[in-house]
Amino acid sequence: MARSGRATAAASQSGSSVRYAGQTAHEDAWGAAVAVNFVPSGFYDASKYAGIAFKIKSAKPNFNVRLKLPDVVSHPDGGQCKKECWNSFGKELIVGTEWQDIVLTWSELRQQPDWGDVRPVAITPSKLRDVEWTVYPGQAFDFWVDDVHFVE
């Protein structure tokens, strides 16, 4: 994970956004992530919703962030992946310096290609672990997330 990442509260439209800033090393295997758990343990049933929405902005323009939603298939606690877990369904986002409203339906989310030992065709919204915003290795990062909610 991040060598020097940190999550801090920052003023925003709602007054309670999460700011995540730091630097990942080039030799990091995964980069860095900030996550919000839906429940203290286990999986959350979000099947009554069509997707997820939030606001996001970055300190620098054209910054790549991957949204990920670990589910019963990609998270080790689900018992389905055996050796290559963590290829969660998600979407690459190019984030700018102004607040962006992001709305994603479950059908828009994909696993990354060419890895992971369980490759279902779709996410399992009835068993979601958390929502994560990740950055890749070798990146300086500084971004904010706000108003995370499910959409019907």
Secondary structure, DSSP 8 states (H G I E B T S, - for coil): --SS-EEEEE--SSS-EEEEEEE--TT-SS-EEEEEESSSSS-B--TTSSEEEEEEEESSSSEEEEEEE-BTTTSGGGS--SSS----EEEEEEE-SS-EEEEEEGGG-B--TT--S---SS--TTSB-EEEEEE-TT-EEEEEEEEEEEE-
